[in-house]
Amino acid sequence: MTVFDLLIDYIQSGRIHLDKFRFTQPTAYHDPCNYGRKAQMRFGHGFFEEPRWILSQCMKDWRELHPTRMDQVCCGGGGGTLTTGYNDERIFYGRKKMDQIKGTGARMLVVPCHSCHGQLNNIKEHYDMDALQVKYLWELVADCLVL
């Protein structure tokens, strides 16, 4: 069972209830390489629709980055590059992702990957996007819980 399966089960079964109107700022979703393309190529199932469905339960309106799904651009943080010392390289490789985000006007980016989360938080200042809020998918779910 993945975190996607667990969250979908909790939402569909009514175990948790979410407020779709808690966040109204422009938000985009990033497909991580490992959950998307690599999972599709290695296991025959990329996690593309599951996180989007979950996100749609948390927000009324969110935006896709382009390209999307199997054609999504890597954030530059794959393989844990944040800890490798190749800072100039990972900042450079993240430029396409930051351009995608800028293109949507998003003020919040939702990701389900630790490497992506760390990378994007780390490089946003290099691209004059300090105000961009990067949230884990499950963090967004927790923030939208109706208690």
N, C-alpha and C positions, 0 to 999 in steps of 0.2 A: 504494500500500500504506500502510495506517495502522499506528500502533504496536500497535493491537489485533490486526490481521492478523498482524503479525510475531510478537507474543507467542504467539498461538494456534498459529501454524505451529511455532514452537520447542517449545512444550509438546506438541502432538500428534505431532510427528515424533520426539520423544524427545531432541531436541538439548539440552534442559535438563530437569532433574528438580526437583520442588518438594516441600518438607516442609510438609504441611498442618497440622502440629501445632506449628509454631514460635510462632505467635501464638494465644493462647487468650482474650484480653480481648474484651469486647463490641465489635464493629466494625460500622460502617455504611458504605454506599456512597452517594455524592452524584452524581446525574446533572447534569453541566454543561449549561447552555442551548445552547451551540454544538455540542457533540457529540450532544445529544439532540434537543430540540424544533426548533431552527433547522436542523439537518442534515436532519431528517425533512421539514420544510416546504420547504426549498430544493432538496434533492437526492433526496428520496423514501426516504432511509434514515437513521434515527437510530441512533446507537450505544448501544443499550440492553442487548442480550443479550450482546454480545461482552465488555464489561468485567465483567459478572456471571459469565460462564463463567470468565474468568481469575481473578477473585476466589475463585470456588469451588475452583479448583485450588490456591490459596494457603491457604485456611482451611476448616476443617470446618463452622464455624457463623458466619454473619454476618447482619446485620439490614438490612431495607429501611427507608428513610425513607418516610413517608406524607404527602402523596401521592407517587407515584413515576412514573417514565418521562415521558410527555408532560405530566403534571400536576405534575411536580416544581417546587418553589419555587426561584427564583433566590437565590443566596447574597448578592447585592447587589454583587458585584465585577465584573459584566459591563462590557465596554468598557474595561477597565483603570482603573476608578474609583479604584483604590488610589493612582494617581499624579496624579489630577485636582485634589486639594485639597478635594473635597467629602466630607470625613471624617465629619461629623455625619450626612449623608444616607446614605452607604454603611453606616455602623454601624446606623442605624435600619432600612434595608432588609434588613439581614442578620438581624434579630431572628427572623423566621419560620423561617429555616433553623436558627438556633441552637435554637429551640424544638423543631423536628423532631428534631434530634440528641439533645437532652435527653430527649425522649420515648422514645427507644430505649434509653437507658442506655449508649450507646456511649462507650467510652474512646478509640477510634481511629476516624478517618474517612478513607476512601480516596477520592481524587479523581484524574481524569486531566487536569486543566486547570490551567495556570499561574495564571490569574487567580483561579480559585476557591481554589487552594492559598494564595496570598498573602493574599487577602481573609479567609479563614477563620482562618488563623494570626493575622492582625492583629486581628480583632474578638473572638476567643474570650475574652480577658481582660475585655472590656466586659460579657460575659454570665456572668462567674464560672465559666468553663470552661477555666482556664489549663492544666489537666492533660490536656485533649484533645490527642491526637497526630494531626496531619494528615499523611497520607502520599500520595505519588503512587502510582498503580497500579503503575508499573514499578519504583518503589522497593520496594514490597511484594514484587514478584516477585524482585527482587535479594536482598532479605532472606530469602526462603524458599528460595533456591537450595541444592540439595544439591551440595556440592563434592567 
